């Protein structure tokens, strides 16, 4: 398992909190593991809730019509990198 960066760990805590993932320890989420399907098993409703939590926490919108969403939400690592990129913009 890859080690989480501080930004990824903060995001993992937000993910677990926002989606009420009681059985998952934020620090146990592999940054490269898929968030959907075989990985954490999240679904489209989870994606909406997570996007809302991210916009509240980080102050920018994740648009549902963004064609890069599959890549952005691909893993904790990808989502964290996108958030850092948006915060720097």
BAGUZA-610455 format. One record per atom (N, C-alpha, C): residue number from 1; chain; atom name; x, y, z. Coordinates in nm, 3 decimals. Layout:
BEGIN
{NUM 'A' 'CA' {X Y Z}},
...
END
This chain:
BEGIN
{1 'A' 'N' {0.084 -0.119 0.000}},
{1 'A' 'CA' {0.000 0.000 0.000}},
{1 'A' 'C' {0.088 0.125 0.000}},
{2 'A' 'N' {0.052 0.221 -0.082}},
{2 'A' 'CA' {0.124 0.347 -0.085}},
{2 'A' 'C' {0.090 0.429 0.040}},
{3 'A' 'N' {0.184 0.510 0.082}},
{3 'A' 'CA' {0.161 0.595 0.198}},
{3 'A' 'C' {0.089 0.722 0.154}},
{4 'A' 'N' {-0.008 0.766 0.234}},
{4 'A' 'CA' {-0.082 0.887 0.203}},
{4 'A' 'C' {0.002 1.011 0.234}},
{5 'A' 'N' {-0.013 1.112 0.149}},
{5 'A' 'CA' {0.046 1.243 0.179}},
{5 'A' 'C' {-0.048 1.311 0.280}},
{6 'A' 'N' {-0.004 1.418 0.345}},
{6 'A' 'CA' {-0.095 1.489 0.437}},
{6 'A' 'C' {-0.224 1.535 0.369}},
{7 'A' 'N' {-0.213 1.584 0.245}},
{7 'A' 'CA' {-0.333 1.629 0.171}},
{7 'A' 'C' {-0.427 1.511 0.144}},
{8 'A' 'N' {-0.370 1.396 0.108}},
{8 'A' 'CA' {-0.452 1.277 0.082}},
{8 'A' 'C' {-0.518 1.229 0.211}},
{9 'A' 'N' {-0.446 1.238 0.322}},
{9 'A' 'CA' {-0.503 1.195 0.450}},
{9 'A' 'C' {-0.619 1.285 0.490}},
{10 'A' 'N' {-0.603 1.415 0.470}},
{10 'A' 'CA' {-0.712 1.510 0.499}},
{10 'A' 'C' {-0.834 1.476 0.415}},
{11 'A' 'N' {-0.811 1.447 0.287}},
{11 'A' 'CA' {-0.920 1.412 0.196}},
{11 'A' 'C' {-0.983 1.278 0.235}},
{12 'A' 'N' {-0.902 1.182 0.277}},
{12 'A' 'CA' {-0.954 1.052 0.320}},
{12 'A' 'C' {-1.046 1.069 0.440}},
{13 'A' 'N' {-1.008 1.155 0.534}},
{13 'A' 'CA' {-1.094 1.183 0.650}},
{13 'A' 'C' {-1.226 1.245 0.604}},
{14 'A' 'N' {-1.220 1.340 0.511}},
{14 'A' 'CA' {-1.340 1.403 0.458}},
{14 'A' 'C' {-1.430 1.299 0.390}},
{15 'A' 'N' {-1.369 1.211 0.312}},
{15 'A' 'CA' {-1.442 1.107 0.239}},
{15 'A' 'C' {-1.515 1.014 0.337}},
{16 'A' 'N' {-1.446 0.967 0.438}},
{16 'A' 'CA' {-1.506 0.875 0.536}},
{16 'A' 'C' {-1.617 0.945 0.613}},
{17 'A' 'N' {-1.591 1.071 0.650}},
{17 'A' 'CA' {-1.689 1.149 0.727}},
{17 'A' 'C' {-1.813 1.181 0.642}},
{18 'A' 'N' {-1.792 1.233 0.520}},
{18 'A' 'CA' {-1.902 1.276 0.434}},
{18 'A' 'C' {-1.991 1.159 0.392}},
{19 'A' 'N' {-1.930 1.041 0.374}},
{19 'A' 'CA' {-2.005 0.926 0.324}},
{19 'A' 'C' {-2.041 0.826 0.433}},
{20 'A' 'N' {-2.012 0.861 0.558}},
{20 'A' 'CA' {-2.042 0.773 0.672}},
{20 'A' 'C' {-1.989 0.631 0.652}},
{21 'A' 'N' {-1.863 0.622 0.614}},
{21 'A' 'CA' {-1.801 0.491 0.591}},
{21 'A' 'C' {-1.745 0.440 0.725}},
{22 'A' 'N' {-1.834 0.391 0.809}},
{22 'A' 'CA' {-1.799 0.355 0.946}},
{22 'A' 'C' {-1.698 0.242 0.955}},
{23 'A' 'N' {-1.695 0.154 0.855}},
{23 'A' 'CA' {-1.606 0.038 0.860}},
{23 'A' 'C' {-1.467 0.066 0.804}},
{24 'A' 'N' {-1.445 0.190 0.759}},
{24 'A' 'CA' {-1.318 0.221 0.693}},
{24 'A' 'C' {-1.240 0.324 0.772}},
{25 'A' 'N' {-1.116 0.293 0.797}},
{25 'A' 'CA' {-1.024 0.384 0.865}},
{25 'A' 'C' {-0.962 0.474 0.758}},
{26 'A' 'N' {-0.971 0.608 0.771}},
{26 'A' 'CA' {-0.917 0.696 0.666}},
{26 'A' 'C' {-0.773 0.664 0.628}},
{27 'A' 'N' {-0.690 0.633 0.725}},
{27 'A' 'CA' {-0.550 0.604 0.698}},
{27 'A' 'C' {-0.527 0.473 0.625}},
{28 'A' 'N' {-0.630 0.389 0.617}},
{28 'A' 'CA' {-0.616 0.259 0.550}},
{28 'A' 'C' {-0.650 0.265 0.402}},
{29 'A' 'N' {-0.695 0.379 0.353}},
{29 'A' 'CA' {-0.731 0.392 0.212}},
{29 'A' 'C' {-0.603 0.409 0.131}},
{30 'A' 'N' {-0.577 0.314 0.042}},
{30 'A' 'CA' {-0.460 0.323 -0.045}},
{30 'A' 'C' {-0.484 0.436 -0.146}},
{31 'A' 'N' {-0.392 0.533 -0.154}},
{31 'A' 'CA' {-0.412 0.646 -0.245}},
{31 'A' 'C' {-0.432 0.606 -0.391}},
{32 'A' 'N' {-0.380 0.490 -0.431}},
{32 'A' 'CA' {-0.391 0.447 -0.570}},
{32 'A' 'C' {-0.510 0.353 -0.594}},
{33 'A' 'N' {-0.578 0.312 -0.488}},
{33 'A' 'CA' {-0.692 0.221 -0.500}},
{33 'A' 'C' {-0.810 0.293 -0.565}},
{34 'A' 'N' {-0.880 0.228 -0.656}},
{34 'A' 'CA' {-0.998 0.291 -0.715}},
{34 'A' 'C' {-1.102 0.325 -0.607}},
{35 'A' 'N' {-1.166 0.441 -0.621}},
{35 'A' 'CA' {-1.270 0.478 -0.524}},
{35 'A' 'C' {-1.403 0.409 -0.557}},
{36 'A' 'N' {-1.423 0.378 -0.684}},
{36 'A' 'CA' {-1.550 0.318 -0.728}},
{36 'A' 'C' {-1.528 0.174 -0.772}},
{37 'A' 'N' {-1.636 0.098 -0.780}},
{37 'A' 'CA' {-1.627 -0.039 -0.827}},
{37 'A' 'C' {-1.551 -0.127 -0.729}},
{38 'A' 'N' {-1.448 -0.195 -0.779}},
{38 'A' 'CA' {-1.374 -0.293 -0.699}},
{38 'A' 'C' {-1.296 -0.233 -0.583}},
{39 'A' 'N' {-1.266 -0.103 -0.590}},
{39 'A' 'CA' {-1.188 -0.040 -0.485}},
{39 'A' 'C' {-1.270 -0.023 -0.358}},
{40 'A' 'N' {-1.305 0.101 -0.326}},
{40 'A' 'CA' {-1.386 0.129 -0.207}},
{40 'A' 'C' {-1.533 0.094 -0.231}},
{41 'A' 'N' {-1.571 0.076 -0.356}},
{41 'A' 'CA' {-1.708 0.038 -0.387}},
{41 'A' 'C' {-1.807 0.153 -0.381}},
{42 'A' 'N' {-1.760 0.276 -0.402}},
{42 'A' 'CA' {-1.849 0.390 -0.401}},
{42 'A' 'C' {-1.937 0.388 -0.526}},
{43 'A' 'N' {-2.049 0.461 -0.520}},
{43 'A' 'CA' {-2.139 0.468 -0.636}},
{43 'A' 'C' {-2.165 0.614 -0.674}},
{44 'A' 'N' {-2.254 0.637 -0.769}},
{44 'A' 'CA' {-2.277 0.772 -0.820}},
{44 'A' 'C' {-2.336 0.865 -0.714}},
{45 'A' 'N' {-2.416 0.813 -0.624}},
{45 'A' 'CA' {-2.471 0.894 -0.515}},
{45 'A' 'C' {-2.357 0.939 -0.424}},
{46 'A' 'N' {-2.264 0.847 -0.396}},
{46 'A' 'CA' {-2.147 0.882 -0.316}},
{46 'A' 'C' {-2.066 0.993 -0.384}},
{47 'A' 'N' {-2.055 0.985 -0.516}},
{47 'A' 'CA' {-1.979 1.085 -0.591}},
{47 'A' 'C' {-2.042 1.224 -0.573}},
{48 'A' 'N' {-2.175 1.230 -0.578}},
{48 'A' 'CA' {-2.244 1.358 -0.559}},
{48 'A' 'C' {-2.222 1.412 -0.419}},
{49 'A' 'N' {-2.235 1.326 -0.318}},
{49 'A' 'CA' {-2.214 1.368 -0.180}},
{49 'A' 'C' {-2.070 1.412 -0.157}},
{50 'A' 'N' {-1.977 1.339 -0.215}},
{50 'A' 'CA' {-1.836 1.373 -0.200}},
{50 'A' 'C' {-1.805 1.506 -0.269}},
{51 'A' 'N' {-1.861 1.528 -0.389}},
{51 'A' 'CA' {-1.840 1.654 -0.460}},
{51 'A' 'C' {-1.893 1.772 -0.378}},
{52 'A' 'N' {-2.008 1.753 -0.313}},
{52 'A' 'CA' {-2.067 1.858 -0.229}},
{52 'A' 'C' {-1.977 1.886 -0.109}},
{53 'A' 'N' {-1.929 1.781 -0.044}},
{53 'A' 'CA' {-1.841 1.797 0.072}},
{53 'A' 'C' {-1.711 1.868 0.032}},
{54 'A' 'N' {-1.658 1.834 -0.086}},
{54 'A' 'CA' {-1.535 1.897 -0.134}},
{54 'A' 'C' {-1.558 2.045 -0.162}},
{55 'A' 'N' {-1.673 2.078 -0.222}},
{55 'A' 'CA' {-1.699 2.219 -0.252}},
{55 'A' 'C' {-1.715 2.300 -0.124}},
{56 'A' 'N' {-1.775 2.241 -0.021}},
{56 'A' 'CA' {-1.789 2.311 0.107}},
{56 'A' 'C' {-1.653 2.329 0.174}},
{57 'A' 'N' {-1.570 2.225 0.173}},
{57 'A' 'CA' {-1.442 2.228 0.243}},
{57 'A' 'C' {-1.339 2.313 0.168}},
{58 'A' 'N' {-1.332 2.297 0.035}},
{58 'A' 'CA' {-1.223 2.357 -0.041}},
{58 'A' 'C' {-1.265 2.479 -0.124}},
{59 'A' 'N' {-1.395 2.505 -0.132}},
{59 'A' 'CA' {-1.441 2.628 -0.195}},
{59 'A' 'C' {-1.440 2.632 -0.346}},
{60 'A' 'N' {-1.452 2.518 -0.412}},
{60 'A' 'CA' {-1.469 2.518 -0.559}},
{60 'A' 'C' {-1.561 2.403 -0.596}},
{61 'A' 'N' {-1.624 2.418 -0.712}},
{61 'A' 'CA' {-1.722 2.320 -0.758}},
{61 'A' 'C' {-1.656 2.210 -0.841}},
{62 'A' 'N' {-1.700 2.087 -0.819}},
{62 'A' 'CA' {-1.666 1.977 -0.909}},
{62 'A' 'C' {-1.790 1.959 -0.996}},
{63 'A' 'N' {-1.779 1.994 -1.120}},
{63 'A' 'CA' {-1.897 1.993 -1.208}},
{63 'A' 'C' {-1.928 1.851 -1.257}},
{64 'A' 'N' {-2.057 1.818 -1.253}},
{64 'A' 'CA' {-2.099 1.683 -1.294}},
{64 'A' 'C' {-2.080 1.659 -1.444}},
{65 'A' 'N' {-2.072 1.766 -1.522}},
{65 'A' 'CA' {-2.058 1.750 -1.667}},
{65 'A' 'C' {-1.911 1.754 -1.712}},
{66 'A' 'N' {-1.819 1.753 -1.617}},
{66 'A' 'CA' {-1.677 1.754 -1.652}},
{66 'A' 'C' {-1.638 1.616 -1.706}},
{67 'A' 'N' {-1.587 1.614 -1.829}},
{67 'A' 'CA' {-1.554 1.484 -1.889}},
{67 'A' 'C' {-1.433 1.418 -1.823}},
{68 'A' 'N' {-1.361 1.491 -1.740}},
{68 'A' 'CA' {-1.247 1.434 -1.669}},
{68 'A' 'C' {-1.285 1.370 -1.535}},
{69 'A' 'N' {-1.414 1.370 -1.500}},
{69 'A' 'CA' {-1.456 1.319 -1.369}},
{69 'A' 'C' {-1.412 1.175 -1.343}},
{70 'A' 'N' {-1.417 1.092 -1.444}},
{70 'A' 'CA' {-1.377 0.953 -1.426}},
{70 'A' 'C' {-1.231 0.946 -1.380}},
{71 'A' 'N' {-1.147 1.031 -1.438}},
{71 'A' 'CA' {-1.006 1.036 -1.398}},
{71 'A' 'C' {-0.992 1.104 -1.261}},
{72 'A' 'N' {-1.061 1.218 -1.243}},
{72 'A' 'CA' {-1.051 1.294 -1.118}},
{72 'A' 'C' {-1.093 1.208 -0.999}},
{73 'A' 'N' {-1.203 1.136 -1.012}},
{73 'A' 'CA' {-1.253 1.053 -0.904}},
{73 'A' 'C' {-1.196 0.910 -0.909}},
{74 'A' 'N' {-1.092 0.891 -0.988}},
{74 'A' 'CA' {-1.036 0.757 -1.005}},
{74 'A' 'C' {-0.976 0.699 -0.880}},
{75 'A' 'N' {-0.911 0.782 -0.799}},
{75 'A' 'CA' {-0.845 0.735 -0.678}},
{75 'A' 'C' {-0.828 0.852 -0.583}},
{76 'A' 'N' {-0.794 0.822 -0.461}},
{76 'A' 'CA' {-0.767 0.926 -0.362}},
{76 'A' 'C' {-0.654 1.016 -0.411}},
{77 'A' 'N' {-0.552 0.955 -0.469}},
{77 'A' 'CA' {-0.438 1.029 -0.521}},
{77 'A' 'C' {-0.480 1.127 -0.631}},
{78 'A' 'N' {-0.560 1.080 -0.727}},
{78 'A' 'CA' {-0.604 1.165 -0.838}},
{78 'A' 'C' {-0.693 1.279 -0.789}},
{79 'A' 'N' {-0.783 1.248 -0.697}},
{79 'A' 'CA' {-0.875 1.349 -0.644}},
{79 'A' 'C' {-0.798 1.454 -0.564}},
{80 'A' 'N' {-0.704 1.409 -0.484}},
{80 'A' 'CA' {-0.622 1.500 -0.405}},
{80 'A' 'C' {-0.540 1.593 -0.496}},
{81 'A' 'N' {-0.482 1.536 -0.602}},
{81 'A' 'CA' {-0.403 1.616 -0.696}},
{81 'A' 'C' {-0.490 1.721 -0.763}},
{82 'A' 'N' {-0.613 1.684 -0.799}},
{82 'A' 'CA' {-0.705 1.779 -0.863}},
{82 'A' 'C' {-0.740 1.892 -0.767}},
{83 'A' 'N' {-0.764 1.859 -0.640}},
{83 'A' 'CA' {-0.798 1.960 -0.541}},
{83 'A' 'C' {-0.680 2.057 -0.523}},
{84 'A' 'N' {-0.559 2.003 -0.513}},
{84 'A' 'CA' {-0.440 2.090 -0.498}},
{84 'A' 'C' {-0.426 2.182 -0.618}},
{85 'A' 'N' {-0.452 2.128 -0.737}},
{85 'A' 'CA' {-0.442 2.207 -0.860}},
{85 'A' 'C' {-0.546 2.321 -0.858}},
{86 'A' 'N' {-0.669 2.291 -0.814}},
{86 'A' 'CA' {-0.775 2.392 -0.809}},
{86 'A' 'C' {-0.745 2.499 -0.704}},
{87 'A' 'N' {-0.690 2.456 -0.592}},
{87 'A' 'CA' {-0.659 2.551 -0.485}},
{87 'A' 'C' {-0.547 2.646 -0.526}},
{88 'A' 'N' {-0.457 2.598 -0.611}},
{88 'A' 'CA' {-0.344 2.681 -0.655}},
{88 'A' 'C' {-0.385 2.777 -0.767}},
{89 'A' 'N' {-0.495 2.746 -0.834}},
{89 'A' 'CA' {-0.538 2.826 -0.951}},
{89 'A' 'C' {-0.591 2.964 -0.907}},
END
